[in-house]
Structure formats: C-alpha cells, structure tokens
Amino acid sequence: MQKAELKAALEADVEFYTQLKKLLTIYLNTIAIPAYKKQRTEAYVRAMGMMCRDEMINAEGTLDCWSNFKNVIDGFRIK
C-alpha cells in the first residue's frame, strides 16, 4: 500500500516538475533572456561611448601637443 502511494506521489512530482520546466523554458525564452540581452547590450554601448569619448579627448591632446611642437619647429624658419 505504501509503495503504491509513494509511486503515485512520485509520478505527481514528475508531472509537476515537467510542467514547471516547460513554464520556466517559456519564461526564459520570452522574458528573462531578451531582458538580459537588452541590459547587457545597453551596458556595452554605454561603455563603448565612454571609451570613444576618452579616445577623442586623448586624440585632441595629442593633436595639441604635435601642433605646438610644429609651431616651435616652424619658428626656427629652417627648411
């Protein structure tokens, strides 16, 4: 009698877990993964934007340095 009850309970658990697995699969595919992908894409774009800004500032500094150096060289009027 106990084995039959245990078997029935285990079969019910298997059915419950099967349904839970299906529900979680649908949730992951429709909500969780797309939301995570959107969040990570936005974070990447923000990071790349900050990097581009920093590189532009660096390039402006380099341009200023070499422009000033050229002006000093041009001041000697040697060709």
N, CA, C and O atoms as a GROMACS GRO file, in nm:
protein
  316
    1MET      N    1   0.082  -0.119   0.000
    1MET     CA    2   0.000   0.000   0.000
    1MET      C    3   0.087   0.126   0.000
    1MET      O    4   0.061   0.221  -0.075
    2GLN      N    5   0.192   0.127   0.085
    2GLN     CA    6   0.280   0.245   0.093
    2GLN      C    7   0.356   0.265  -0.037
    2GLN      O    8   0.376   0.379  -0.080
    3LYS      N    9   0.399   0.156  -0.100
    3LYS     CA   10   0.471   0.167  -0.227
    3LYS      C   11   0.383   0.228  -0.334
    3LYS      O   12   0.430   0.308  -0.415
    4ALA      N   13   0.257   0.192  -0.337
    4ALA     CA   14   0.164   0.246  -0.436
    4ALA      C   15   0.145   0.395  -0.413
    4ALA      O   16   0.142   0.473  -0.508
    5GLU      N   17   0.131   0.435  -0.286
    5GLU     CA   18   0.116   0.577  -0.253
    5GLU      C   19   0.242   0.655  -0.289
    5GLU      O   20   0.234   0.765  -0.343
    6LEU      N   21   0.357   0.597  -0.259
    6LEU     CA   22   0.484   0.662  -0.290
    6LEU      C   23   0.500   0.675  -0.441
    6LEU      O   24   0.546   0.778  -0.490
    7LYS      N   25   0.463   0.571  -0.514
    7LYS     CA   26   0.472   0.574  -0.660
    7LYS      C   27   0.381   0.683  -0.716
    7LYS      O   28   0.421   0.757  -0.806
    8ALA      N   29   0.260   0.692  -0.664
    8ALA     CA   30   0.165   0.794  -0.710
    8ALA      C   31   0.219   0.935  -0.679
    8ALA      O   32   0.209   1.026  -0.762
    9ALA      N   33   0.275   0.951  -0.561
    9ALA     CA   34   0.330   1.082  -0.523
    9ALA      C   35   0.448   1.118  -0.612
    9ALA      O   36   0.461   1.233  -0.654
   10LEU      N   37   0.534   1.023  -0.640
   10LEU     CA   38   0.650   1.048  -0.726
   10LEU      C   39   0.607   1.080  -0.869
   10LEU      O   40   0.665   1.166  -0.934
   11GLU      N   41   0.505   1.010  -0.918
   11GLU     CA   42   0.455   1.040  -1.052
   11GLU      C   43   0.394   1.180  -1.058
   11GLU      O   44   0.411   1.251  -1.157
   12ALA      N   45   0.326   1.219  -0.952
   12ALA     CA   46   0.270   1.355  -0.945
   12ALA      C   47   0.383   1.457  -0.943
   12ALA      O   48   0.374   1.561  -1.009
   13ASP      N   49   0.490   1.428  -0.869
   13ASP     CA   50   0.605   1.518  -0.864
   13ASP      C   51   0.671   1.530  -1.002
   13ASP      O   52   0.709   1.640  -1.044
   14VAL      N   53   0.684   1.419  -1.072
   14VAL     CA   54   0.743   1.421  -1.205
   14VAL      C   55   0.658   1.507  -1.298
   14VAL      O   56   0.712   1.587  -1.375
   15GLU      N   57   0.528   1.491  -1.293
   15GLU     CA   58   0.439   1.572  -1.377
   15GLU      C   59   0.450   1.720  -1.340
   15GLU      O   60   0.454   1.806  -1.428
   16PHE      N   61   0.455   1.749  -1.210
   16PHE     CA   62   0.470   1.888  -1.164
   16PHE      C   63   0.600   1.947  -1.215
   16PHE      O   64   0.602   2.059  -1.266
   17TYR      N   65   0.709   1.874  -1.202
   17TYR     CA   66   0.839   1.925  -1.247
   17TYR      C   67   0.846   1.939  -1.399
   17TYR      O   68   0.912   2.030  -1.450
   18THR      N   69   0.778   1.852  -1.470
   18THR     CA   70   0.771   1.864  -1.616
   18THR      C   71   0.700   1.993  -1.655
   18THR      O   72   0.746   2.066  -1.742
   19GLN      N   73   0.587   2.020  -1.591
   19GLN     CA   74   0.514   2.144  -1.618
   19GLN      C   75   0.596   2.266  -1.578
   19GLN      O   76   0.597   2.367  -1.648
   20LEU      N   77   0.664   2.257  -1.464
   20LEU     CA   78   0.748   2.368  -1.417
   20LEU      C   79   0.862   2.394  -1.515
   20LEU      O   80   0.895   2.509  -1.543
   21LYS      N   81   0.921   2.287  -1.567
   21LYS     CA   82   1.029   2.301  -1.665
   21LYS      C   83   0.978   2.369  -1.791
   21LYS      O   84   1.046   2.456  -1.845
   22LYS      N   85   0.859   2.332  -1.839
   22LYS     CA   86   0.801   2.395  -1.957
   22LYS      C   87   0.775   2.543  -1.931
   22LYS      O   88   0.805   2.628  -2.015
   23LEU      N   89   0.720   2.574  -1.815
   23LEU     CA   90   0.691   2.713  -1.779
   23LEU      C   91   0.819   2.796  -1.770
   23LEU      O   92   0.824   2.907  -1.822
   24LEU      N   93   0.921   2.742  -1.707
   24LEU     CA   94   1.048   2.814  -1.696
   24LEU      C   95   1.115   2.832  -1.832
   24LEU      O   96   1.177   2.935  -1.857
   25THR      N   97   1.103   2.733  -1.918
   25THR     CA   98   1.160   2.745  -2.052
   25THR      C   99   1.092   2.858  -2.129
   25THR      O  100   1.159   2.937  -2.195
   26ILE      N  101   0.961   2.863  -2.120
   26ILE     CA  102   0.888   2.971  -2.187
   26ILE      C  103   0.927   3.106  -2.128
   26ILE      O  104   0.951   3.202  -2.202
   27TYR      N  105   0.934   3.114  -1.996
   27TYR     CA  106   0.972   3.239  -1.929
   27TYR      C  107   1.112   3.284  -1.971
   27TYR      O  108   1.133   3.401  -2.003
   28LEU      N  109   1.206   3.192  -1.970
   28LEU     CA  110   1.343   3.227  -2.009
   28LEU      C  111   1.350   3.276  -2.153
   28LEU      O  112   1.417   3.374  -2.182
   29ASN      N  113   1.280   3.207  -2.243
   29ASN     CA  114   1.286   3.242  -2.385
   29ASN      C  115   1.213   3.371  -2.419
   29ASN      O  116   1.252   3.441  -2.512
   30THR      N  117   1.107   3.402  -2.346
   30THR     CA  118   1.027   3.519  -2.382
   30THR      C  119   1.054   3.642  -2.298
   30THR      O  120   1.032   3.754  -2.345
   31ILE      N  121   1.102   3.625  -2.175
   31ILE     CA  122   1.118   3.740  -2.087
   31ILE      C  123   1.262   3.756  -2.037
   31ILE      O  124   1.325   3.859  -2.061
   32ALA      N  125   1.313   3.656  -1.970
   32ALA     CA  126   1.441   3.670  -1.900
   32ALA      C  127   1.559   3.690  -1.994
   32ALA      O  128   1.637   3.783  -1.975
   33ILE      N  129   1.574   3.605  -2.092
   33ILE     CA  130   1.690   3.615  -2.182
   33ILE      C  131   1.685   3.742  -2.265
   33ILE      O  132   1.787   3.810  -2.275
   34PRO      N  133   1.571   3.779  -2.326
   34PRO     CA  134   1.568   3.905  -2.400
   34PRO      C  135   1.595   4.028  -2.311
   34PRO      O  136   1.663   4.122  -2.354
   35ALA      N  137   1.544   4.026  -2.189
   35ALA     CA  138   1.569   4.139  -2.099
   35ALA      C  139   1.717   4.146  -2.063
   35ALA      O  140   1.775   4.255  -2.060
   36TYR      N  141   1.777   4.032  -2.035
   36TYR     CA  142   1.920   4.029  -2.003
   36TYR      C  143   2.003   4.076  -2.122
   36TYR      O  144   2.098   4.153  -2.106
   37LYS      N  145   1.967   4.030  -2.241
   37LYS     CA  146   2.040   4.069  -2.361
   37LYS      C  147   2.030   4.220  -2.382
   37LYS      O  148   2.130   4.284  -2.415
   38LYS      N  149   1.912   4.276  -2.364
   38LYS     CA  150   1.892   4.421  -2.380
   38LYS      C  151   1.976   4.497  -2.277
   38LYS      O  152   2.040   4.597  -2.311
   39GLN      N  153   1.974   4.451  -2.154
   39GLN     CA  154   2.050   4.517  -2.047
   39GLN      C  155   2.200   4.513  -2.078
   39GLN      O  156   2.268   4.615  -2.063
   40ARG      N  157   2.252   4.399  -2.119
   40ARG     CA  158   2.395   4.386  -2.145
   40ARG      C  159   2.434   4.466  -2.270
   40ARG      O  160   2.543   4.523  -2.275
   41THR      N  161   2.347   4.469  -2.371
   41THR     CA  162   2.375   4.547  -2.492
   41THR      C  163   2.383   4.695  -2.458
   41THR      O  164   2.472   4.765  -2.506
   42GLU      N  165   2.289   4.743  -2.376
   42GLU     CA  166   2.292   4.884  -2.336
   42GLU      C  167   2.417   4.916  -2.255
   42GLU      O  168   2.477   5.022  -2.274
   43ALA      N  169   2.457   4.828  -2.167
   43ALA     CA  170   2.579   4.849  -2.089
   43ALA      C  171   2.702   4.854  -2.180
   43ALA      O  172   2.791   4.935  -2.160
   44TYR      N  173   2.705   4.766  -2.281
   44TYR     CA  174   2.817   4.764  -2.375
   44TYR      C  175   2.822   4.893  -2.455
   44TYR      O  176   2.929   4.951  -2.474
   45VAL      N  177   2.706   4.939  -2.503
   45VAL     CA  178   2.702   5.062  -2.582
   45VAL      C  179   2.745   5.181  -2.497
   45VAL      O  180   2.818   5.268  -2.544
   46ARG      N  181   2.701   5.185  -2.371
   46ARG     CA  182   2.744   5.294  -2.282
   46ARG      C  183   2.896   5.290  -2.261
   46ARG      O  184   2.962   5.394  -2.267
   47ALA      N  185   2.950   5.173  -2.238
   47ALA     CA  186   3.094   5.159  -2.216
   47ALA      C  187   3.172   5.200  -2.341
   47ALA      O  188   3.274   5.268  -2.331
   48MET      N  189   3.124   5.158  -2.457
   48MET     CA  190   3.192   5.195  -2.581
   48MET      C  191   3.183   5.346  -2.606
   48MET      O  192   3.278   5.406  -2.655
   49GLY      N  193   3.070   5.406  -2.571
   49GLY     CA  194   3.056   5.552  -2.584
   49GLY      C  195   3.154   5.625  -2.495
   49GLY      O  196   3.215   5.724  -2.537
   50MET      N  197   3.170   5.577  -2.373
   50MET     CA  198   3.266   5.640  -2.281
   50MET      C  199   3.409   5.622  -2.333
   50MET      O  200   3.490   5.714  -2.324
   51MET      N  201   3.439   5.504  -2.387
   51MET     CA  202   3.571   5.480  -2.441
   51MET      C  203   3.598   5.571  -2.561
   51MET      O  204   3.707   5.627  -2.573
   52CYS      N  205   3.499   5.587  -2.648
   52CYS     CA  206   3.515   5.676  -2.764
   52CYS      C  207   3.539   5.819  -2.719
   52CYS      O  208   3.625   5.888  -2.773
   53ARG      N  209   3.464   5.864  -2.619
   53ARG     CA  210   3.483   5.999  -2.567
   53ARG      C  211   3.626   6.016  -2.512
   53ARG      O  212   3.692   6.116  -2.541
   54ASP      N  213   3.671   5.920  -2.435
   54ASP     CA  214   3.806   5.927  -2.378
   54ASP      C  215   3.912   5.927  -2.488
   54ASP      O  216   4.011   6.000  -2.480
   55GLU      N  217   3.892   5.845  -2.590
   55GLU     CA  218   3.988   5.840  -2.701
   55GLU      C  219   3.989   5.971  -2.780
   55GLU      O  220   4.095   6.015  -2.825
   56MET      N  221   3.873   6.034  -2.795
   56MET     CA  222   3.869   6.163  -2.864
   56MET      C  223   3.942   6.270  -2.782
   56MET      O  224   4.015   6.352  -2.838
   57ILE      N  225   3.924   6.268  -2.651
   57ILE     CA  226   3.996   6.362  -2.565
   57ILE      C  227   4.146   6.337  -2.576
   57ILE      O  228   4.225   6.432  -2.584
   58ASN      N  229   4.186   6.211  -2.576
   58ASN     CA  230   4.326   6.175  -2.590
   58ASN      C  231   4.381   6.222  -2.725
   58ASN      O  232   4.492   6.274  -2.733
   59ALA      N  233   4.302   6.202  -2.832
   59ALA     CA  234   4.346   6.243  -2.965
   59ALA      C  235   4.359   6.396  -2.974
   59ALA      O  236   4.452   6.447  -3.037
   60GLU      N  237   4.266   6.468  -2.910
   60GLU     CA  238   4.276   6.614  -2.909
   60GLU      C  239   4.403   6.659  -2.837
   60GLU      O  240   4.470   6.753  -2.880
   61GLY      N  241   4.436   6.592  -2.727
   61GLY     CA  242   4.559   6.624  -2.654
   61GLY      C  243   4.682   6.597  -2.738
   61GLY      O  244   4.776   6.677  -2.739
   62THR      N  245   4.683   6.486  -2.809
   62THR     CA  246   4.795   6.453  -2.896
   62THR      C  247   4.807   6.554  -3.009
   62THR      O  248   4.917   6.597  -3.042
   63LEU      N  249   4.695   6.591  -3.069
   63LEU     CA  250   4.695   6.691  -3.176
   63LEU      C  251   4.749   6.824  -3.125
   63LEU      O  252   4.830   6.888  -3.192
   64ASP      N  253   4.704   6.866  -3.006
   64ASP     CA  254   4.754   6.991  -2.950
   64ASP      C  255   4.905   6.985  -2.926
   64ASP      O  256   4.977   7.080  -2.955
   65CYS      N  257   4.952   6.872  -2.874
   65CYS     CA  258   5.095   6.856  -2.846
   65CYS      C  259   5.176   6.868  -2.974
   65CYS      O  260   5.273   6.944  -2.979
   66TRP      N  261   5.138   6.793  -3.078
   66TRP     CA  262   5.214   6.795  -3.202
   66TRP      C  263   5.198   6.927  -3.277
   66TRP      O  264   5.291   6.971  -3.344
   67SER      N  265   5.083   6.992  -3.265
   67SER     CA  266   5.066   7.123  -3.329
   67SER      C  267   5.157   7.226  -3.263
   67SER      O  268   5.220   7.307  -3.331
   68ASN      N  269   5.164   7.222  -3.132
   68ASN     CA  270   5.254   7.314  -3.061
   68ASN      C  271   5.400   7.286  -3.098
   68ASN      O  272   5.479   7.379  -3.116
   69PHE      N  273   5.436   7.159  -3.108
   69PHE     CA  274   5.572   7.123  -3.145
   69PHE      C  275   5.604   7.172  -3.286
   69PHE      O  276   5.713   7.223  -3.310
   70LYS      N  277   5.509   7.158  -3.378
   70LYS     CA  278   5.529   7.205  -3.515
   70LYS      C  279   5.545   7.357  -3.517
   70LYS      O  280   5.628   7.409  -3.591
   71ASN      N  281   5.468   7.427  -3.436
   71ASN     CA  282   5.481   7.573  -3.430
   71ASN      C  283   5.620   7.614  -3.380
   71ASN      O  284   5.677   7.711  -3.429
   72VAL      N  285   5.672   7.540  -3.284
   72VAL     CA  286   5.808   7.569  -3.234
   72VAL      C  287   5.910   7.544  -3.345
   72VAL      O  288   6.000   7.625  -3.365
   73ILE      N  289   5.896   7.433  -3.415
   73ILE     CA  290   5.988   7.399  -3.524
   73ILE      C  291   5.977   7.504  -3.635
   73ILE      O  292   6.079   7.550  -3.687
   74ASP      N  293   5.854   7.543  -3.671
   74ASP     CA  294   5.835   7.644  -3.774
   74ASP      C  295   5.896   7.779  -3.731
   74ASP      O  296   5.935   7.860  -3.816
   75GLY      N  297   5.902   7.803  -3.601
   75GLY     CA  298   5.960   7.927  -3.550
   75GLY      C  299   6.108   7.940  -3.582
   75GLY      O  300   6.161   8.052  -3.584
   76PHE      N  301   6.176   7.831  -3.607
   76PHE     CA  302   6.318   7.837  -3.642
   76PHE      C  303   6.338   7.874  -3.788
   76PHE      O  304   6.449   7.911  -3.826
   77ARG      N  305   6.236   7.866  -3.870
   77ARG     CA  306   6.238   7.902  -4.011
   77ARG      C  307   6.349   7.828  -4.088
   77ARG      O  308   6.418   7.887  -4.171
   78ILE      N  309   6.364   7.702  -4.059
   78ILE     CA  310   6.462   7.618  -4.130
   78ILE      C  311   6.385   7.525  -4.220
   78ILE      O  312   6.290   7.458  -4.178
   79LYS      N  313   6.427   7.521  -4.345
   79LYS     CA  314   6.357   7.433  -4.438
   79LYS      C  315   6.445   7.319  -4.479
   79LYS      O  316   6.403   7.234  -4.558
   0.00000   0.00000   0.00000
